[in-house]
Amino acid sequence: MYKIAIAGASSLVGRELKEVLSESPLASASFALLDEEDAQGQLDQVGDEVTFIQSISAEAFEHADFTFFCGSENLTLRYWRHALRAGSTVLDLSGALDQETGVLVRAPWLGKEEASVDLFTPAVVPAHPAVITLALLLKRLQQAAPVRFAAATILEPASEFGRAAMDELHQQTVSLLSFQPLPRAIYDAQAAYNLLGGLGESATVNLPAVEARIRRQYEALTAGRGPSLAVQIIHAPVFHGHTFSIAVELDRPVEMFALEEALAGEHIDLVLEDTDSPSNLAATGQNDVLVRLRPEPLARNSNLASRLWLWAAADNLRLNAQNAVQCALDLRRLRPQGTVQ
């Protein structure tokens, strides 16, 4: 039986990870829930196992087969090497390690195109949920025709930046409705009822850093085989769920049914009716990416199109946790089995 440590267990991603783990083949593992001192002693649960959150320390990773880092980037950077020295396989959901030497960005949903891990891989970074969505959609479209150009506007929810960002968005909403001053510790700007392409000078949320991470991880996953992608991040006044507006130009005209056939399949729920348009609310709790295809016909009544729009939505926390668990399942082959006689 495996032992799994979750560092940052009280975070939003940590809570979602515990739920996904309890539904996976790793549900029978024993769990050590770790976090900063302010979360120490909280009663928590993974599947049927009820336990307390322990204070994280250098010794907390002993005998752990897998360690998921779900907290802040600073927490990951402080403790990931301690987990490695304890013999644990490290999976970094915070994204702090994606520029560390030898660390691989992983997204098993994309198939066998990504770089494979071996015994000398120090850690893996499950890809950012927006990267998984974009890479998966563009890879599917490539089956219908080569993609000449793609550009994506990503509407980022508050939950991507943790519980404090969600709390401030909520407090700003209440303050605006009651004509009170706005709290600005996280955003240093009005995030409620507002779409923002940039935040205040004192903001702890860094949208350019998110853009850079998405571009970097997309390049790492596609390794030059995917189409070039222009990305823009907009902070949306919503709590959960990524939404995407994606413009795509193909090398040649393709029939509508061929585009739908290319997109449909595992992990993608292709929405055909306007009344069921993908949204961050509709995607909440869903395991798949919701997608609506809108081609621009070459002529009136034509079924051919070389330019098209995709409107997509995905549960960012769920997708992040699912990808991390799938990475761990793939990494099981590197863990020793049985006992030495």
C-alpha positions as CSV (number, residue, x, y, z in Angstrom):
1,M,0.0,0.0,0.0
2,Y,1.3,3.4,-0.9
3,K,1.8,6.3,1.4
4,I,0.8,9.7,0.0
5,A,1.7,13.1,1.5
6,I,-0.3,16.2,0.5
7,A,1.6,19.4,1.3
8,G,-0.8,22.4,1.3
9,A,-3.8,20.1,2.1
10,S,-6.1,22.9,3.2
11,S,-5.7,24.8,-0.1
12,L,-8.4,24.9,-2.7
13,V,-6.4,22.6,-5.0
14,G,-5.5,20.4,-2.0
15,R,-9.2,19.9,-1.2
16,E,-10.0,19.0,-4.8
17,L,-7.1,16.6,-5.0
18,K,-8.3,14.7,-1.9
19,E,-11.7,14.2,-3.6
20,V,-10.1,13.0,-6.9
21,L,-7.7,10.7,-5.0
22,S,-10.6,9.1,-3.1
23,E,-12.2,8.2,-6.5
24,S,-8.9,6.8,-8.0
25,P,-7.0,3.5,-7.8
26,L,-4.9,5.3,-5.1
27,A,-7.8,5.6,-2.8
28,S,-6.5,2.7,-0.6
29,A,-3.3,4.5,0.2
30,S,-2.5,5.9,3.6
31,F,-2.4,9.7,3.7
32,A,-0.4,12.4,5.5
33,L,-2.0,15.8,5.3
34,L,0.5,18.6,5.7
35,D,0.3,22.4,5.8
36,E,1.5,25.6,7.4
37,E,1.0,26.1,11.1
38,D,-2.2,28.1,10.8
39,A,-3.9,25.0,9.3
40,Q,-2.4,22.5,11.9
41,G,-4.9,20.4,13.8
42,Q,-7.8,20.8,11.4
43,L,-9.9,17.6,11.0
44,D,-9.9,16.4,7.4
45,Q,-10.8,13.4,5.3
46,V,-9.6,11.5,2.2
47,G,-12.2,8.9,1.1
48,D,-13.1,7.0,4.3
49,E,-9.9,8.0,6.1
50,V,-10.4,10.7,8.7
51,T,-7.2,12.4,9.9
52,F,-5.7,15.7,11.2
53,I,-3.7,18.1,9.2
54,Q,-0.1,18.1,10.5
55,S,2.5,20.9,10.5
56,I,4.8,20.5,7.6
57,S,8.5,19.9,8.4
58,A,11.6,18.4,6.8
59,E,10.9,15.0,8.5
60,A,7.2,14.9,7.5
61,F,8.0,13.1,4.1
62,E,9.6,10.0,5.6
63,H,8.3,6.8,3.9
64,A,6.0,8.8,1.5
65,D,5.9,7.3,-2.0
66,F,4.3,10.3,-3.5
67,T,4.2,13.9,-2.3
68,F,1.7,16.4,-3.9
69,F,2.6,20.1,-3.4
70,C,-0.7,22.0,-3.5
71,G,0.1,25.1,-1.5
72,S,1.9,28.3,-2.4
73,E,5.0,28.4,-4.6
74,N,7.1,29.4,-1.5
75,L,6.0,26.3,0.4
76,T,7.0,24.1,-2.6
77,L,10.4,25.7,-2.9
78,R,11.1,25.3,0.8
79,Y,10.3,21.6,1.1
80,W,10.4,19.8,-2.3
81,R,14.1,18.8,-1.9
82,H,13.3,17.4,1.6
83,A,10.7,15.2,0.0
84,L,13.2,14.0,-2.7
85,R,15.8,13.2,0.0
86,A,13.2,11.1,1.8
87,G,12.7,9.0,-1.4
88,S,9.4,10.4,-2.4
89,T,8.2,11.1,-5.9
90,V,7.3,14.8,-6.1
91,L,4.3,16.2,-8.0
92,D,4.2,20.0,-8.0
93,L,0.7,21.4,-8.6
94,S,1.9,25.0,-7.6
95,G,4.0,25.3,-10.8
96,A,7.0,26.6,-8.9
97,L,9.3,24.0,-10.3
98,D,8.7,24.1,-14.0
99,Q,12.0,25.9,-14.7
100,E,14.1,23.6,-12.4
101,T,16.7,21.5,-14.2
102,G,15.4,18.0,-15.1
103,V,11.8,18.7,-13.9
104,L,9.2,17.7,-16.5
105,V,5.9,19.2,-17.3
106,R,3.3,16.4,-17.7
107,A,-0.2,16.1,-19.2
108,P,-1.1,12.4,-19.8
109,W,-4.3,13.4,-21.5
110,L,-2.2,14.4,-24.5
111,G,-0.9,10.9,-25.1
112,K,2.6,9.7,-25.7
113,E,4.0,12.9,-27.4
114,E,5.3,14.4,-24.1
115,A,8.7,13.6,-22.7
116,S,8.8,10.5,-20.6
117,V,10.0,10.3,-17.0
118,D,12.7,8.0,-15.7
119,L,14.5,7.2,-12.5
120,F,16.6,10.3,-12.9
121,T,13.7,12.7,-13.1
122,P,13.7,14.7,-9.9
123,A,10.1,15.9,-10.0
124,V,7.2,16.4,-12.3
125,V,4.9,19.4,-12.7
126,P,1.3,18.5,-13.7
127,A,0.6,21.1,-16.5
128,H,-1.5,24.2,-15.8
129,P,-5.2,23.4,-16.4
130,A,-5.4,26.1,-19.1
131,V,-2.4,24.6,-20.9
132,I,-4.1,21.1,-20.9
133,T,-7.3,22.6,-22.4
134,L,-5.6,24.6,-25.1
135,A,-3.1,21.8,-26.1
136,L,-5.8,19.2,-26.2
137,L,-8.2,21.2,-28.4
138,L,-5.5,22.3,-30.9
139,K,-4.2,18.7,-31.1
140,R,-7.6,17.4,-31.9
141,L,-8.1,20.1,-34.6
142,Q,-4.8,19.2,-36.2
143,Q,-6.4,15.9,-37.0
144,A,-8.8,17.7,-39.4
145,A,-6.2,20.0,-41.0
146,P,-2.9,21.7,-40.0
147,V,-3.5,24.8,-37.8
148,R,-1.9,27.9,-39.3
149,F,-2.6,30.2,-36.4
150,A,-4.3,30.1,-33.0
151,A,-4.9,32.8,-30.4
152,A,-6.6,32.3,-27.0
153,T,-8.1,34.7,-24.5
154,I,-8.2,33.0,-21.1
155,L,-10.7,34.3,-18.5
156,E,-9.0,33.5,-15.2
157,P,-11.1,32.9,-12.0
158,A,-10.2,34.0,-8.5
159,S,-9.8,30.4,-7.4
160,E,-6.6,30.1,-9.4
161,F,-5.0,32.4,-6.9
162,G,-6.2,30.7,-3.8
163,R,-8.7,31.2,-1.0
164,A,-7.5,34.8,-0.1
165,A,-8.2,36.0,-3.7
166,M,-11.7,34.4,-3.5
167,D,-12.3,36.1,-0.2
168,E,-11.3,39.5,-1.4
169,L,-13.5,39.2,-4.5
170,H,-16.4,38.3,-2.3
171,Q,-15.6,41.2,0.1
172,Q,-15.3,43.6,-2.8
173,T,-18.7,42.6,-4.1
174,V,-20.3,43.1,-0.7
175,S,-18.5,46.4,-0.2
176,L,-19.6,47.8,-3.6
177,L,-23.3,46.9,-2.9
178,S,-23.1,48.6,0.5
179,F,-21.0,51.6,-0.8
180,Q,-18.1,50.8,1.5
181,P,-14.3,51.1,0.7
182,L,-12.9,48.2,-1.2
183,P,-10.3,45.7,0.3
184,R,-7.3,45.7,-2.1
185,A,-4.7,43.5,-0.4
186,I,-4.7,40.9,-3.2
187,Y,-5.7,42.7,-6.4
188,D,-4.9,46.4,-5.6
189,A,-7.7,47.1,-8.0
190,Q,-11.5,46.6,-8.3
191,A,-11.8,43.0,-9.3
192,A,-15.6,42.7,-8.6
193,Y,-17.9,43.4,-11.5
194,N,-14.8,44.1,-13.6
195,L,-12.7,42.5,-16.3
196,L,-9.0,43.2,-15.8
197,G,-6.0,42.7,-18.1
198,G,-3.7,44.1,-15.4
199,L,-3.7,44.7,-11.7
200,G,-2.5,47.3,-9.3
201,E,1.2,47.9,-8.5
202,S,0.9,46.3,-5.0
203,A,-1.1,43.3,-6.2
204,T,0.1,39.9,-5.0
205,V,-1.5,38.3,-8.1
206,N,0.7,38.5,-11.1
207,L,-1.1,38.1,-14.5
208,P,2.0,38.4,-16.7
209,A,3.6,35.6,-14.7
210,V,0.6,33.4,-15.3
211,E,0.8,34.2,-19.1
212,A,4.5,33.4,-19.1
213,R,3.9,30.1,-17.3
214,I,1.2,29.0,-19.7
215,R,3.4,29.8,-22.8
216,R,6.3,28.0,-21.2
217,Q,4.4,24.9,-20.4
218,Y,2.6,24.8,-23.7
219,E,6.0,24.9,-25.5
220,A,7.3,22.2,-23.1
221,L,4.3,19.9,-23.8
222,T,4.1,20.3,-27.6
223,A,7.9,20.4,-28.1
224,G,7.6,22.4,-31.3
225,R,5.1,19.9,-32.8
226,G,2.0,22.0,-31.9
227,P,0.8,25.1,-33.7
228,S,2.1,28.5,-32.5
229,L,-0.3,30.0,-29.9
230,A,-0.8,33.6,-28.8
231,V,-2.2,33.9,-25.3
232,Q,-3.8,36.7,-23.3
233,I,-4.9,36.4,-19.7
234,I,-7.9,38.4,-18.4
235,H,-9.0,38.2,-14.8
236,A,-12.7,37.6,-14.6
237,P,-15.0,38.5,-11.6
238,V,-15.9,34.8,-11.0
239,F,-14.9,32.4,-8.3
240,H,-14.4,29.1,-10.2
241,G,-13.8,27.8,-13.8
242,H,-11.7,28.8,-16.7
243,T,-13.4,30.0,-19.8
244,F,-11.6,30.4,-23.2
245,S,-12.3,32.3,-26.4
246,I,-10.0,30.7,-29.0
247,A,-9.6,31.9,-32.7
248,V,-8.2,29.3,-35.1
249,E,-7.1,29.5,-38.7
250,L,-6.6,26.2,-40.6
251,D,-4.3,25.7,-43.6
252,R,-7.3,24.6,-45.8
253,P,-11.1,24.6,-45.6
254,V,-12.7,21.7,-43.8
255,E,-16.3,20.5,-43.6
256,M,-18.2,21.2,-40.4
257,F,-18.8,17.6,-39.6
258,A,-15.1,16.8,-39.9
259,L,-14.3,19.5,-37.4
260,E,-16.9,18.2,-35.0
261,E,-15.6,14.6,-35.5
262,A,-12.0,15.7,-34.8
263,L,-12.9,17.5,-31.6
264,A,-15.2,14.9,-30.1
265,G,-13.8,12.2,-27.9
266,E,-12.4,11.4,-24.5
267,H,-12.1,14.4,-22.2
268,I,-14.0,16.8,-24.4
269,D,-17.8,17.3,-24.3
270,L,-18.8,19.0,-27.6
271,V,-21.8,21.2,-27.1
272,L,-24.0,21.4,-30.2
273,E,-26.8,23.6,-29.0
274,D,-26.6,27.4,-28.3
275,T,-28.9,27.0,-25.3
276,D,-26.4,24.8,-23.6
277,S,-23.4,27.1,-24.1
278,P,-20.3,26.2,-22.1
279,S,-19.8,28.4,-19.0
280,N,-17.8,28.4,-15.8
281,L,-21.0,27.4,-13.9
282,A,-21.8,24.6,-16.3
283,A,-18.2,23.3,-16.0
284,T,-18.2,23.1,-12.2
285,G,-17.6,19.6,-11.1
286,Q,-17.3,18.3,-14.6
287,N,-14.4,16.0,-15.6
288,D,-14.4,17.1,-19.2
289,V,-13.8,20.3,-21.1
290,L,-17.0,21.8,-22.5
291,V,-16.6,23.2,-26.0
292,R,-18.8,25.0,-28.5
293,L,-17.6,25.2,-32.1
294,R,-18.4,28.3,-34.2
295,P,-16.9,28.2,-37.8
296,E,-16.9,31.1,-40.1
297,P,-18.3,29.7,-43.4
298,L,-16.5,30.5,-46.6
299,A,-19.8,31.5,-48.2
300,R,-23.5,31.6,-47.4
301,N,-25.0,28.2,-46.9
302,S,-21.5,26.6,-47.1
303,N,-20.4,23.8,-44.8
304,L,-16.7,24.6,-45.4
305,A,-14.6,26.8,-43.1
306,S,-11.0,27.5,-42.5
307,R,-11.5,30.0,-39.7
308,L,-13.3,29.1,-36.6
309,W,-14.0,30.1,-33.0
310,L,-14.0,27.9,-30.0
311,W,-15.8,28.9,-26.8
312,A,-14.7,26.5,-24.0
313,A,-15.0,26.1,-20.2
314,A,-13.4,23.8,-17.7
315,D,-13.3,23.4,-13.9
316,N,-9.8,24.6,-13.2
317,L,-9.4,22.9,-9.8
318,R,-10.9,19.6,-11.0
319,L,-8.8,19.5,-14.1
320,N,-5.6,20.3,-12.1
321,A,-6.3,17.5,-9.6
322,Q,-7.3,15.0,-12.3
323,N,-4.1,15.6,-14.2
324,A,-1.9,15.3,-11.1
325,V,-3.5,12.0,-10.1
326,Q,-3.1,10.6,-13.7
327,C,0.6,11.7,-13.5
328,A,1.0,9.8,-10.2
329,L,-0.6,6.7,-11.8
330,D,1.8,6.8,-14.7
331,L,4.7,7.2,-12.2
332,R,3.8,4.1,-10.3
333,R,5.9,2.0,-12.6
334,L,9.0,3.8,-11.2
335,R,8.2,2.8,-7.6
336,P,9.8,-0.4,-6.2
337,Q,7.3,-3.3,-5.8
338,G,7.4,-6.0,-3.2
339,T,10.1,-6.5,-0.6
340,V,13.8,-7.4,-0.9
341,Q,14.6,-10.9,0.5
